[in-house]
Amino acid sequence: MINIVPDPPFSFPPGTVHKTAESAFGSCDAGHGPLFAVRGGINAEDALVHTSLMLQCACASADAACNQSSTLEKGLLWSILHSVEVAKALVDALLDGAETSGMKSTE
């Protein structure tokens, strides 16, 4: 089994983003503000790990939908799947790069 969180945890180089900022999402047309928000002050590494896991679930959902759809829908779903895979690869590359940088600074 692959350990998602490095052991020991790495630290980000100076000048990089360390924590999340509050960010609201989930707006609707009911005349009130957004329903949800990302909390501010969350460790950036933790946020990226959760983002990667959520994108992995989105990939699995889109892939399953592709296998059960018509030709027109299938093209749209494959496009969504590709976009989610790209986003996951970017997040994972950030995590891998931060881990590599952190490991180099502790050696």
Chimera marker file (.cmm) of the C-alpha trace (Angstrom):
<marker_set name="trace">
<marker id="1" x="0.000" y="0.000" z="0.000" r="1" g="1" b="0" radius="0.5"/>
<marker id="2" x="1.290" y="3.457" z="-0.913" r="1" g="1" b="0" radius="0.5"/>
<marker id="3" x="1.581" y="5.952" z="1.938" r="1" g="1" b="0" radius="0.5"/>
<marker id="4" x="-0.154" y="9.157" z="0.719" r="1" g="1" b="0" radius="0.5"/>
<marker id="5" x="1.344" y="11.381" z="3.424" r="1" g="1" b="0" radius="0.5"/>
<marker id="6" x="5.153" y="11.351" z="3.456" r="1" g="1" b="0" radius="0.5"/>
<marker id="7" x="6.789" y="9.969" z="6.569" r="1" g="1" b="0" radius="0.5"/>
<marker id="8" x="8.151" y="12.211" z="7.979" r="1" g="1" b="0" radius="0.5"/>
<marker id="9" x="5.993" y="15.010" z="6.536" r="1" g="1" b="0" radius="0.5"/>
<marker id="10" x="7.866" y="17.434" z="4.306" r="1" g="1" b="0" radius="0.5"/>
<marker id="11" x="7.892" y="21.212" z="4.589" r="1" g="1" b="0" radius="0.5"/>
<marker id="12" x="7.373" y="23.691" z="1.768" r="1" g="1" b="0" radius="0.5"/>
<marker id="13" x="10.259" y="25.950" z="0.696" r="1" g="1" b="0" radius="0.5"/>
<marker id="14" x="10.106" y="29.602" z="1.801" r="1" g="1" b="0" radius="0.5"/>
<marker id="15" x="7.832" y="31.791" z="-0.327" r="1" g="1" b="0" radius="0.5"/>
<marker id="16" x="5.362" y="29.042" z="-1.230" r="1" g="1" b="0" radius="0.5"/>
<marker id="17" x="1.723" y="28.740" z="-0.224" r="1" g="1" b="0" radius="0.5"/>
<marker id="18" x="1.462" y="27.137" z="3.204" r="1" g="1" b="0" radius="0.5"/>
<marker id="19" x="-2.247" y="27.460" z="4.027" r="1" g="1" b="0" radius="0.5"/>
<marker id="20" x="-5.568" y="27.774" z="2.240" r="1" g="1" b="0" radius="0.5"/>
<marker id="21" x="-7.586" y="30.973" z="2.121" r="1" g="1" b="0" radius="0.5"/>
<marker id="22" x="-11.345" y="30.909" z="2.687" r="1" g="1" b="0" radius="0.5"/>
<marker id="23" x="-13.116" y="30.306" z="-0.639" r="1" g="1" b="0" radius="0.5"/>
<marker id="24" x="-16.896" y="30.025" z="-0.997" r="1" g="1" b="0" radius="0.5"/>
<marker id="25" x="-18.597" y="27.823" z="-3.609" r="1" g="1" b="0" radius="0.5"/>
<marker id="26" x="-21.981" y="26.272" z="-4.338" r="1" g="1" b="0" radius="0.5"/>
<marker id="27" x="-23.997" y="29.338" z="-5.290" r="1" g="1" b="0" radius="0.5"/>
<marker id="28" x="-27.591" y="28.990" z="-6.393" r="1" g="1" b="0" radius="0.5"/>
<marker id="29" x="-30.376" y="31.288" z="-7.569" r="1" g="1" b="0" radius="0.5"/>
<marker id="30" x="-32.231" y="31.312" z="-4.235" r="1" g="1" b="0" radius="0.5"/>
<marker id="31" x="-31.172" y="34.852" z="-3.310" r="1" g="1" b="0" radius="0.5"/>
<marker id="32" x="-28.572" y="33.941" z="-0.689" r="1" g="1" b="0" radius="0.5"/>
<marker id="33" x="-24.826" y="33.470" z="-0.580" r="1" g="1" b="0" radius="0.5"/>
<marker id="34" x="-22.943" y="30.294" z="-1.471" r="1" g="1" b="0" radius="0.5"/>
<marker id="35" x="-23.820" y="27.170" z="0.492" r="1" g="1" b="0" radius="0.5"/>
<marker id="36" x="-20.279" y="25.871" z="1.088" r="1" g="1" b="0" radius="0.5"/>
<marker id="37" x="-16.733" y="27.093" z="1.635" r="1" g="1" b="0" radius="0.5"/>
<marker id="38" x="-13.199" y="25.835" z="1.858" r="1" g="1" b="0" radius="0.5"/>
<marker id="39" x="-11.979" y="26.785" z="5.312" r="1" g="1" b="0" radius="0.5"/>
<marker id="40" x="-9.048" y="29.110" z="5.573" r="1" g="1" b="0" radius="0.5"/>
<marker id="41" x="-5.874" y="28.035" z="7.358" r="1" g="1" b="0" radius="0.5"/>
<marker id="42" x="-5.803" y="24.417" z="6.135" r="1" g="1" b="0" radius="0.5"/>
<marker id="43" x="-2.303" y="23.081" z="5.461" r="1" g="1" b="0" radius="0.5"/>
<marker id="44" x="-1.621" y="23.214" z="1.708" r="1" g="1" b="0" radius="0.5"/>
<marker id="45" x="-0.292" y="19.650" z="1.650" r="1" g="1" b="0" radius="0.5"/>
<marker id="46" x="-3.469" y="18.330" z="3.306" r="1" g="1" b="0" radius="0.5"/>
<marker id="47" x="-5.638" y="20.275" z="0.850" r="1" g="1" b="0" radius="0.5"/>
<marker id="48" x="-3.704" y="18.856" z="-2.124" r="1" g="1" b="0" radius="0.5"/>
<marker id="49" x="-3.950" y="15.282" z="-0.808" r="1" g="1" b="0" radius="0.5"/>
<marker id="50" x="-7.728" y="15.613" z="-0.422" r="1" g="1" b="0" radius="0.5"/>
<marker id="51" x="-7.975" y="17.242" z="-3.845" r="1" g="1" b="0" radius="0.5"/>
<marker id="52" x="-6.110" y="14.340" z="-5.409" r="1" g="1" b="0" radius="0.5"/>
<marker id="53" x="-8.458" y="11.836" z="-3.752" r="1" g="1" b="0" radius="0.5"/>
<marker id="54" x="-11.529" y="13.775" z="-4.906" r="1" g="1" b="0" radius="0.5"/>
<marker id="55" x="-10.199" y="13.922" z="-8.473" r="1" g="1" b="0" radius="0.5"/>
<marker id="56" x="-9.538" y="10.169" z="-8.364" r="1" g="1" b="0" radius="0.5"/>
<marker id="57" x="-13.225" y="9.649" z="-7.466" r="1" g="1" b="0" radius="0.5"/>
<marker id="58" x="-14.289" y="12.025" z="-10.253" r="1" g="1" b="0" radius="0.5"/>
<marker id="59" x="-12.184" y="10.007" z="-12.737" r="1" g="1" b="0" radius="0.5"/>
<marker id="60" x="-13.832" y="6.769" z="-11.646" r="1" g="1" b="0" radius="0.5"/>
<marker id="61" x="-17.324" y="8.300" z="-11.911" r="1" g="1" b="0" radius="0.5"/>
<marker id="62" x="-16.700" y="9.776" z="-15.366" r="1" g="1" b="0" radius="0.5"/>
<marker id="63" x="-15.176" y="6.509" z="-16.575" r="1" g="1" b="0" radius="0.5"/>
<marker id="64" x="-18.216" y="4.540" z="-15.377" r="1" g="1" b="0" radius="0.5"/>
<marker id="65" x="-20.560" y="7.056" z="-17.043" r="1" g="1" b="0" radius="0.5"/>
<marker id="66" x="-18.607" y="6.764" z="-20.319" r="1" g="1" b="0" radius="0.5"/>
<marker id="67" x="-19.218" y="3.029" z="-20.368" r="1" g="1" b="0" radius="0.5"/>
<marker id="68" x="-22.990" y="3.491" z="-20.058" r="1" g="1" b="0" radius="0.5"/>
<marker id="69" x="-23.722" y="6.386" z="-22.405" r="1" g="1" b="0" radius="0.5"/>
<marker id="70" x="-24.664" y="7.098" z="-26.005" r="1" g="1" b="0" radius="0.5"/>
<marker id="71" x="-22.188" y="8.190" z="-28.672" r="1" g="1" b="0" radius="0.5"/>
<marker id="72" x="-22.817" y="11.948" z="-28.249" r="1" g="1" b="0" radius="0.5"/>
<marker id="73" x="-22.690" y="11.802" z="-24.461" r="1" g="1" b="0" radius="0.5"/>
<marker id="74" x="-19.645" y="9.564" z="-24.542" r="1" g="1" b="0" radius="0.5"/>
<marker id="75" x="-17.561" y="12.219" z="-26.316" r="1" g="1" b="0" radius="0.5"/>
<marker id="76" x="-18.528" y="14.849" z="-23.755" r="1" g="1" b="0" radius="0.5"/>
<marker id="77" x="-17.838" y="12.498" z="-20.864" r="1" g="1" b="0" radius="0.5"/>
<marker id="78" x="-14.434" y="11.506" z="-22.276" r="1" g="1" b="0" radius="0.5"/>
<marker id="79" x="-13.594" y="15.207" z="-22.477" r="1" g="1" b="0" radius="0.5"/>
<marker id="80" x="-14.570" y="15.659" z="-18.825" r="1" g="1" b="0" radius="0.5"/>
<marker id="81" x="-12.605" y="12.557" z="-17.848" r="1" g="1" b="0" radius="0.5"/>
<marker id="82" x="-9.507" y="13.855" z="-19.641" r="1" g="1" b="0" radius="0.5"/>
<marker id="83" x="-9.794" y="17.268" z="-17.926" r="1" g="1" b="0" radius="0.5"/>
<marker id="84" x="-10.126" y="15.652" z="-14.498" r="1" g="1" b="0" radius="0.5"/>
<marker id="85" x="-7.147" y="13.362" z="-15.199" r="1" g="1" b="0" radius="0.5"/>
<marker id="86" x="-5.056" y="16.404" z="-16.168" r="1" g="1" b="0" radius="0.5"/>
<marker id="87" x="-6.076" y="18.221" z="-12.969" r="1" g="1" b="0" radius="0.5"/>
<marker id="88" x="-5.205" y="15.155" z="-10.871" r="1" g="1" b="0" radius="0.5"/>
<marker id="89" x="-1.823" y="14.821" z="-12.588" r="1" g="1" b="0" radius="0.5"/>
<marker id="90" x="-1.044" y="18.482" z="-11.817" r="1" g="1" b="0" radius="0.5"/>
<marker id="91" x="-2.013" y="18.100" z="-8.149" r="1" g="1" b="0" radius="0.5"/>
<marker id="92" x="-0.016" y="14.885" z="-7.833" r="1" g="1" b="0" radius="0.5"/>
<marker id="93" x="2.983" y="16.556" z="-9.518" r="1" g="1" b="0" radius="0.5"/>
<marker id="94" x="2.780" y="19.399" z="-6.979" r="1" g="1" b="0" radius="0.5"/>
<marker id="95" x="2.726" y="16.905" z="-4.117" r="1" g="1" b="0" radius="0.5"/>
<marker id="96" x="5.609" y="14.905" z="-5.594" r="1" g="1" b="0" radius="0.5"/>
<marker id="97" x="7.619" y="18.065" z="-6.249" r="1" g="1" b="0" radius="0.5"/>
<marker id="98" x="7.045" y="19.375" z="-2.735" r="1" g="1" b="0" radius="0.5"/>
<marker id="99" x="8.018" y="15.998" z="-1.280" r="1" g="1" b="0" radius="0.5"/>
<marker id="100" x="11.203" y="15.936" z="-3.370" r="1" g="1" b="0" radius="0.5"/>
<marker id="101" x="12.085" y="19.517" z="-2.343" r="1" g="1" b="0" radius="0.5"/>
<marker id="102" x="11.372" y="18.750" z="1.299" r="1" g="1" b="0" radius="0.5"/>
<marker id="103" x="13.453" y="15.592" z="1.203" r="1" g="1" b="0" radius="0.5"/>
<marker id="104" x="16.383" y="17.424" z="-0.383" r="1" g="1" b="0" radius="0.5"/>
<marker id="105" x="16.296" y="20.167" z="2.262" r="1" g="1" b="0" radius="0.5"/>
<marker id="106" x="16.457" y="17.623" z="5.128" r="1" g="1" b="0" radius="0.5"/>
<marker id="107" x="19.338" y="15.555" z="3.718" r="1" g="1" b="0" radius="0.5"/>
<link id1="1" id2="2" r="1" g="1" b="0" radius="0.2"/>
<link id1="2" id2="3" r="1" g="1" b="0" radius="0.2"/>
<link id1="3" id2="4" r="1" g="1" b="0" radius="0.2"/>
<link id1="4" id2="5" r="1" g="1" b="0" radius="0.2"/>
<link id1="5" id2="6" r="1" g="1" b="0" radius="0.2"/>
<link id1="6" id2="7" r="1" g="1" b="0" radius="0.2"/>
<link id1="7" id2="8" r="1" g="1" b="0" radius="0.2"/>
<link id1="8" id2="9" r="1" g="1" b="0" radius="0.2"/>
<link id1="9" id2="10" r="1" g="1" b="0" radius="0.2"/>
<link id1="10" id2="11" r="1" g="1" b="0" radius="0.2"/>
<link id1="11" id2="12" r="1" g="1" b="0" radius="0.2"/>
<link id1="12" id2="13" r="1" g="1" b="0" radius="0.2"/>
<link id1="13" id2="14" r="1" g="1" b="0" radius="0.2"/>
<link id1="14" id2="15" r="1" g="1" b="0" radius="0.2"/>
<link id1="15" id2="16" r="1" g="1" b="0" radius="0.2"/>
<link id1="16" id2="17" r="1" g="1" b="0" radius="0.2"/>
<link id1="17" id2="18" r="1" g="1" b="0" radius="0.2"/>
<link id1="18" id2="19" r="1" g="1" b="0" radius="0.2"/>
<link id1="19" id2="20" r="1" g="1" b="0" radius="0.2"/>
<link id1="20" id2="21" r="1" g="1" b="0" radius="0.2"/>
<link id1="21" id2="22" r="1" g="1" b="0" radius="0.2"/>
<link id1="22" id2="23" r="1" g="1" b="0" radius="0.2"/>
<link id1="23" id2="24" r="1" g="1" b="0" radius="0.2"/>
<link id1="24" id2="25" r="1" g="1" b="0" radius="0.2"/>
<link id1="25" id2="26" r="1" g="1" b="0" radius="0.2"/>
<link id1="26" id2="27" r="1" g="1" b="0" radius="0.2"/>
<link id1="27" id2="28" r="1" g="1" b="0" radius="0.2"/>
<link id1="28" id2="29" r="1" g="1" b="0" radius="0.2"/>
<link id1="29" id2="30" r="1" g="1" b="0" radius="0.2"/>
<link id1="30" id2="31" r="1" g="1" b="0" radius="0.2"/>
<link id1="31" id2="32" r="1" g="1" b="0" radius="0.2"/>
<link id1="32" id2="33" r="1" g="1" b="0" radius="0.2"/>
<link id1="33" id2="34" r="1" g="1" b="0" radius="0.2"/>
<link id1="34" id2="35" r="1" g="1" b="0" radius="0.2"/>
<link id1="35" id2="36" r="1" g="1" b="0" radius="0.2"/>
<link id1="36" id2="37" r="1" g="1" b="0" radius="0.2"/>
<link id1="37" id2="38" r="1" g="1" b="0" radius="0.2"/>
<link id1="38" id2="39" r="1" g="1" b="0" radius="0.2"/>
<link id1="39" id2="40" r="1" g="1" b="0" radius="0.2"/>
<link id1="40" id2="41" r="1" g="1" b="0" radius="0.2"/>
<link id1="41" id2="42" r="1" g="1" b="0" radius="0.2"/>
<link id1="42" id2="43" r="1" g="1" b="0" radius="0.2"/>
<link id1="43" id2="44" r="1" g="1" b="0" radius="0.2"/>
<link id1="44" id2="45" r="1" g="1" b="0" radius="0.2"/>
<link id1="45" id2="46" r="1" g="1" b="0" radius="0.2"/>
<link id1="46" id2="47" r="1" g="1" b="0" radius="0.2"/>
<link id1="47" id2="48" r="1" g="1" b="0" radius="0.2"/>
<link id1="48" id2="49" r="1" g="1" b="0" radius="0.2"/>
<link id1="49" id2="50" r="1" g="1" b="0" radius="0.2"/>
<link id1="50" id2="51" r="1" g="1" b="0" radius="0.2"/>
<link id1="51" id2="52" r="1" g="1" b="0" radius="0.2"/>
<link id1="52" id2="53" r="1" g="1" b="0" radius="0.2"/>
<link id1="53" id2="54" r="1" g="1" b="0" radius="0.2"/>
<link id1="54" id2="55" r="1" g="1" b="0" radius="0.2"/>
<link id1="55" id2="56" r="1" g="1" b="0" radius="0.2"/>
<link id1="56" id2="57" r="1" g="1" b="0" radius="0.2"/>
<link id1="57" id2="58" r="1" g="1" b="0" radius="0.2"/>
<link id1="58" id2="59" r="1" g="1" b="0" radius="0.2"/>
<link id1="59" id2="60" r="1" g="1" b="0" radius="0.2"/>
<link id1="60" id2="61" r="1" g="1" b="0" radius="0.2"/>
<link id1="61" id2="62" r="1" g="1" b="0" radius="0.2"/>
<link id1="62" id2="63" r="1" g="1" b="0" radius="0.2"/>
<link id1="63" id2="64" r="1" g="1" b="0" radius="0.2"/>
<link id1="64" id2="65" r="1" g="1" b="0" radius="0.2"/>
<link id1="65" id2="66" r="1" g="1" b="0" radius="0.2"/>
<link id1="66" id2="67" r="1" g="1" b="0" radius="0.2"/>
<link id1="67" id2="68" r="1" g="1" b="0" radius="0.2"/>
<link id1="68" id2="69" r="1" g="1" b="0" radius="0.2"/>
<link id1="69" id2="70" r="1" g="1" b="0" radius="0.2"/>
<link id1="70" id2="71" r="1" g="1" b="0" radius="0.2"/>
<link id1="71" id2="72" r="1" g="1" b="0" radius="0.2"/>
<link id1="72" id2="73" r="1" g="1" b="0" radius="0.2"/>
<link id1="73" id2="74" r="1" g="1" b="0" radius="0.2"/>
<link id1="74" id2="75" r="1" g="1" b="0" radius="0.2"/>
<link id1="75" id2="76" r="1" g="1" b="0" radius="0.2"/>
<link id1="76" id2="77" r="1" g="1" b="0" radius="0.2"/>
<link id1="77" id2="78" r="1" g="1" b="0" radius="0.2"/>
<link id1="78" id2="79" r="1" g="1" b="0" radius="0.2"/>
<link id1="79" id2="80" r="1" g="1" b="0" radius="0.2"/>
<link id1="80" id2="81" r="1" g="1" b="0" radius="0.2"/>
<link id1="81" id2="82" r="1" g="1" b="0" radius="0.2"/>
<link id1="82" id2="83" r="1" g="1" b="0" radius="0.2"/>
<link id1="83" id2="84" r="1" g="1" b="0" radius="0.2"/>
<link id1="84" id2="85" r="1" g="1" b="0" radius="0.2"/>
<link id1="85" id2="86" r="1" g="1" b="0" radius="0.2"/>
<link id1="86" id2="87" r="1" g="1" b="0" radius="0.2"/>
<link id1="87" id2="88" r="1" g="1" b="0" radius="0.2"/>
<link id1="88" id2="89" r="1" g="1" b="0" radius="0.2"/>
<link id1="89" id2="90" r="1" g="1" b="0" radius="0.2"/>
<link id1="90" id2="91" r="1" g="1" b="0" radius="0.2"/>
<link id1="91" id2="92" r="1" g="1" b="0" radius="0.2"/>
<link id1="92" id2="93" r="1" g="1" b="0" radius="0.2"/>
<link id1="93" id2="94" r="1" g="1" b="0" radius="0.2"/>
<link id1="94" id2="95" r="1" g="1" b="0" radius="0.2"/>
<link id1="95" id2="96" r="1" g="1" b="0" radius="0.2"/>
<link id1="96" id2="97" r="1" g="1" b="0" radius="0.2"/>
<link id1="97" id2="98" r="1" g="1" b="0" radius="0.2"/>
<link id1="98" id2="99" r="1" g="1" b="0" radius="0.2"/>
<link id1="99" id2="100" r="1" g="1" b="0" radius="0.2"/>
<link id1="100" id2="101" r="1" g="1" b="0" radius="0.2"/>
<link id1="101" id2="102" r="1" g="1" b="0" radius="0.2"/>
<link id1="102" id2="103" r="1" g="1" b="0" radius="0.2"/>
<link id1="103" id2="104" r="1" g="1" b="0" radius="0.2"/>
<link id1="104" id2="105" r="1" g="1" b="0" radius="0.2"/>
<link id1="105" id2="106" r="1" g="1" b="0" radius="0.2"/>
<link id1="106" id2="107" r="1" g="1" b="0" radius="0.2"/>
</marker_set>
